[in-house]
Structures are given as C-alpha cells and as structure tokens.
Amino acid sequence: MAVEAPVFIIHGVDDPIVPFWHGQALLRAVSEPYRVKPMWVRGAGHNNIEVLLSLDRRLMPALREFFAKVRVRRLGVARD
C-alpha cells in the first residue's frame, strides 16, 4: 500500500538490531513528494537513540520542518 503523507525517518547509524541500511532503504521507498530530510544519528544504537537525541540540537528544527510539511499537505498552504 502506498503512503500518501510526509514521512520523517530517524535512525541510529550504529544500530546493531535494525541495521542502518534498513533506514536508508525505507527512505528510498518513500515517494519523493513525501520525503522529509532524514535524521541519521551518529553514535546511536538501538537502545540509546533517545538519549543522544535529547542532546542533539537538530531534533527540534527537524520536527518543525516535518510538521510544516504535514500542515502544507493537509491544508494546501503553509501557515505559521
């Protein structure tokens, strides 16, 4: 089934449980109009990504960008 909504992928680069290439493959599977720049978290494994994200200043701007894309898709226009 095709997803017709923006998709934001956050994945730990050093994840031994779900290998990094899975996140990359998932990104490639998302249709271009729905792709949001992914967040690849260096040093993050499977069970410590939330700790690293709490210290990462990129998270909030990336989430804002994602929700802006969701809003544009839903409303058809950008609003602040």
C-alpha positions in Angstrom: 0.0 0.0 0.0 1.3 3.5 -0.9 1.7 6.0 1.9 0.4 9.5 0.9 1.7 11.5 3.8 5.1 13.0 4.7 7.5 10.5 6.2 10.3 11.5 8.6 12.9 8.8 9.4 15.1 8.9 12.4 17.6 6.1 12.6 20.8 5.3 14.6 23.8 4.9 12.3 25.3 2.3 14.7 22.1 0.3 15.4 23.1 -3.4 15.7 19.5 -4.6 15.8 18.0 -2.8 12.9 20.9 -2.1 10.6 21.4 1.4 9.2 20.8 0.3 5.7 17.2 -0.5 6.6 16.6 3.2 7.3 18.2 4.1 4.0 16.1 1.5 2.2 13.0 2.9 3.9 13.9 6.4 2.7 14.3 5.2 -0.9 10.9 3.5 -0.7 9.1 6.8 0.2 7.8 8.7 -2.8 9.7 11.9 -3.5 6.9 14.3 -2.7 6.5 12.7 0.8 10.2 12.5 1.8 11.4 14.7 4.6 15.1 15.0 5.1 16.0 12.1 7.4 17.9 12.4 10.7 20.8 9.9 10.8 22.1 9.9 14.4 25.8 9.1 14.6 26.8 7.0 17.6 23.2 5.9 18.2 22.5 2.2 18.6 19.1 0.6 19.1 18.6 1.4 22.7 20.3 4.8 23.2 19.0 6.9 20.4 16.6 8.8 22.7 19.4 9.8 25.0 21.5 11.1 22.1 18.5 12.9 20.6 17.8 14.7 23.9 21.3 16.3 23.5 21.0 16.9 19.7 20.1 20.4 18.7 19.0 19.2 15.2 15.9 17.4 16.5 13.5 20.3 17.2 14.3 22.1 13.8 13.8 18.8 12.0 10.5 18.2 13.7 9.3 21.7 12.9 10.2 21.1 9.2 8.4 17.8 9.3 5.2 19.2 10.8 5.3 22.2 8.4 5.3 19.7 5.5 2.4 17.8 7.1 0.5 21.1 7.5 1.1 22.1 3.9 0.0 18.7 2.7 -3.1 18.8 4.9 -4.2 22.4 4.3 -2.6 23.0 0.9 -0.9 26.2 2.2 1.9 27.0 4.6 0.8 28.7 7.8 2.8 29.8 10.8 
